[in-house]
Amino acid sequence: MKAKLLLHVCCAPCAGNILQELRNEFDLTVYYYNPNLDSINEHEKRWRELEKYIQKVGIPGIKGKYNKNHWLELAGGLENEPEGGKRCLECYRMRLDEVADVARKEKFDCFGTTLTVSPYKKTKVINLIGVEISKKYGIKFLERDFKKGGGFKKSCLLSRKEGFYRQGYCGCEFSKRQKTKGKR
């Protein structure tokens, strides 16, 4: 019998290839949790894209609550941190803590995240946070670097093939603002 994995997913482009890989190894359920996104419109747009794909490939999904105020409390004082800095660490921690809590409550064997597929995210840091949180909740964390073996490239190819909506920033208003400033 396969272990039950609750996998945090931020968007369809990041998830697509990873879901295809993990479904052979785990009894997989997707958990969409992204209160860090800059607007409810962006949140819903990403969810609709992901929901369409997971229905197509037959993987169940859970949509977490959009609680932007919670994210803004955590990010308070970190608004001007550079992308990849302390604000991002709080974001990883917030999302992994939530997925671990749900995984424990719903009797999953382990939890993980698709965040490590991005070349802009610090895989070692994400995995360290995941392991730390796994101890807090008493549930195993799936340590993976989904960039390895051409994972990011595969996710981009699948995104193009599926016609996924792809955003040009991580999702939070602070990263969007920084990206806009950089273009001037």
C-alpha positions in Angstrom: 0.0 0.0 0.0 1.3 3.5 -0.9 1.9 6.1 1.7 -0.6 8.9 1.8 1.0 12.2 0.8 -0.5 15.7 1.2 1.4 17.9 -1.2 1.3 21.7 -0.9 0.9 23.2 -4.4 1.3 26.9 -5.3 0.2 26.7 -8.9 -0.5 24.4 -11.8 2.8 25.2 -13.6 4.9 24.1 -10.6 2.7 21.1 -9.9 2.1 19.5 -13.3 5.2 17.4 -13.8 5.7 16.7 -10.0 2.2 15.3 -9.8 2.9 12.9 -12.6 6.1 11.7 -10.9 4.7 11.4 -7.4 1.4 9.7 -8.3 3.3 6.4 -8.9 5.0 6.6 -5.5 2.2 7.9 -3.3 -1.5 8.0 -2.7 -1.5 11.7 -3.5 -3.7 14.6 -2.6 -3.0 18.2 -3.5 -3.4 21.0 -1.0 -3.6 24.4 -2.5 -2.7 27.0 0.2 -1.5 30.4 -0.7 -2.7 33.3 1.5 0.5 35.1 0.4 -1.0 35.9 -3.0 -1.5 39.6 -3.6 -5.2 39.4 -4.4 -8.2 37.1 -4.2 -8.4 37.3 -8.0 -4.9 35.9 -8.4 -5.6 33.3 -5.8 -8.8 32.1 -7.6 -7.2 32.3 -11.0 -4.4 30.0 -9.9 -6.8 27.6 -8.1 -9.0 27.3 -11.2 -6.0 26.4 -13.3 -4.8 23.8 -10.8 -8.3 22.4 -10.2 -8.8 21.9 -14.0 -5.5 20.0 -14.2 -6.0 17.8 -11.2 -9.5 16.8 -12.3 -8.0 16.0 -15.7 -5.3 13.7 -14.2 -7.6 12.3 -11.5 -5.8 13.5 -8.4 -7.9 14.8 -5.5 -7.4 18.3 -4.2 -8.2 20.5 -1.2 -8.4 24.2 -1.4 -7.1 26.0 1.7 -8.5 29.3 2.9 -7.2 32.6 1.5 -6.3 34.6 4.6 -4.2 37.5 3.4 -4.4 39.3 6.8 -2.6 36.3 8.3 0.2 36.7 5.7 0.4 40.4 6.2 0.8 40.0 9.9 3.7 37.5 9.4 5.3 39.7 6.7 5.0 42.9 8.9 8.4 44.6 9.0 9.7 42.4 6.2 8.1 44.2 3.3 11.4 45.6 1.9 13.3 42.4 2.2 14.8 41.2 -1.1 13.2 38.3 -2.9 14.6 35.1 -1.3 15.2 36.9 2.0 13.6 36.7 5.5 10.1 37.4 4.2 10.2 34.4 1.9 11.3 32.2 4.8 8.2 33.3 6.7 6.1 32.5 3.7 7.6 29.0 3.4 7.1 28.4 7.1 3.5 29.6 7.0 2.5 27.3 4.2 4.4 24.2 5.4 3.0 24.7 8.9 -0.5 24.7 7.5 -0.1 21.7 5.3 1.5 19.7 8.1 -1.3 20.6 10.4 -3.9 19.5 7.9 -1.9 16.3 7.0 -1.8 15.3 10.7 -5.5 16.0 11.3 -6.6 14.2 8.1 -4.3 11.2 8.9 -1.8 11.5 6.0 1.5 9.7 6.3 3.6 12.6 5.1 3.5 16.1 3.6 5.6 17.9 1.0 5.6 20.9 -1.3 6.2 21.8 -4.9 8.1 25.0 -4.0 11.4 23.3 -4.6 10.9 23.1 -8.3 11.5 26.8 -8.7 15.1 27.9 -9.5 14.2 31.1 -7.4 13.5 29.2 -4.2 16.1 27.9 -1.8 15.6 24.1 -1.7 17.9 23.5 1.3 16.1 26.1 3.4 12.6 24.8 2.4 13.6 21.2 3.3 15.1 22.3 6.6 11.9 24.2 7.5 9.9 21.2 6.4 11.9 18.8 8.7 11.6 21.3 11.6 7.8 21.4 11.1 7.5 17.7 10.8 9.0 17.3 14.3 6.4 19.8 15.6 3.5 17.8 14.2 4.9 14.3 14.3 4.5 13.7 10.6 7.1 12.9 8.0 8.2 15.6 5.5 9.0 14.6 2.0 12.5 16.2 1.4 12.9 16.6 -2.4 14.6 19.0 -4.8 12.2 18.9 -7.7 14.6 21.0 -9.8 16.9 18.0 -10.1 16.9 15.9 -13.2 15.6 18.8 -15.3 12.5 19.1 -13.2 12.1 22.9 -13.8 12.5 22.4 -17.5 10.0 19.6 -17.5 7.5 21.7 -15.6 7.9 24.5 -18.2 7.4 22.1 -21.1 4.3 20.6 -19.5 3.0 24.1 -18.8 3.3 25.1 -22.5 1.7 21.8 -23.6 -1.2 22.3 -21.2 -1.5 26.0 -21.9 -1.3 26.8 -18.1 -1.6 30.4 -16.9 1.9 31.4 -15.8 2.4 34.4 -13.6 5.6 36.5 -13.8 6.1 36.8 -10.1 6.0 34.6 -7.0 2.6 36.0 -6.0 3.0 38.3 -3.0 2.5 42.0 -3.4 6.0 42.7 -2.2 7.6 40.5 -4.9 5.4 42.0 -7.5 6.4 45.5 -6.4 10.1 44.6 -6.5 9.7 43.0 -9.9 8.0 46.2 -11.2 10.7 48.4 -9.7 13.4 46.3 -11.4 11.8 47.0 -14.9 12.0 50.7 -14.6 
